């Protein structure tokens, strides 16, 4: 028996309030257009694996080297996940135990660095991640952090700046990747700079792992010694993470995950990761990955034609970052209005933003979830028109007009979502 959205009999009996909230969330995911680029829909198979009796087992250690007995089945589950990660990404070594992306990145620090040593990553306001050394993160507290950014004129990573900072600061590790990068990451260029600076290159592919697996983005394998990723987002698995690396760093990475940071792995999540990786190994996954990029390009073009300022001028991947300054509105009120209209986005800082992070100038959108639903370029044009309508209504600063617009769009969104059922719901 699983606790997936299709079978809540036991939960309904024991805890009807939570069961009702799960049903509410399922309806919300079914009836809205989800454009947050880190969100997606998992398959029913992944949902079922996430709710199995594997939840009941403690498994500290690694396959064949556990501290608890009774691992005959668990070892096979984890070994399957490891083998599939190695096959899918073409890596020497994979660790599927990290609980999520941030602990996975912390394990990299523990494996490769000592407190006070220098880490180099993309600045958070420029599109980087908290765990790449940003000041409010533990990684910016325990380590000396230096950052690189993007050019003002292009919105793209300035590789000359990356090289200058790396050679001047001599970091122990360099992170390539982030949370709001709409363009292809040049892993060979980062690798060349890391080698020149004597640093270990870490590729954080949390956002683009599914695109890499599906051949829609270049792979960091062969360029980065260590690769970190979540297993959800474009990879379309459960909320978990993986670390992959060459043989040289395998022992240190494993030791950092366990016993360095974690106890027993979440075996039900490991099983769901194995399922998602098997799905990603199927030929159809390449079509899905390609559709994400095609849809993002179509959505970006349609928004640009309607006068929106896209950071870097567009996108190469799944993600679009929009600066709403020309529309005379901020990201937060727009995100909230779009939510009422059934279009789910997140407000986000843009490079060189003059507004505060909790009330920034932009919104961040992406196409993984709509692509999983089977939507195509025609639907992206419609979505761009709805976004434009809502933004224009926000800019008018007329509560009644905004309410009328969001109500109309919500109805039209509901009709569209009925035509494209979401996987797993």
Beta strands, then each sheet from edge to edge (+ up, - down):
strand 1: 33-34
strand 2: 61-62
strand 3: 65-66
strand 4: 93-95
strand 5: 118-122
strand 6: 144-148
strand 7: 173-176
strand 8: 200-204
strand 9: 226-230
strand 10: 241-245
strand 11: 309-310
strand 12: 319-323
strand 13: 343-344
strand 14: 346-348
strand 15: 362-366
sheet 1: 1+ 13+
sheet 2: 2+ 3-
sheet 3: 4+ 10- 9+ 8+ 7+ 5+ 6+
sheet 4: 11+ 12- 15+ 14-
end
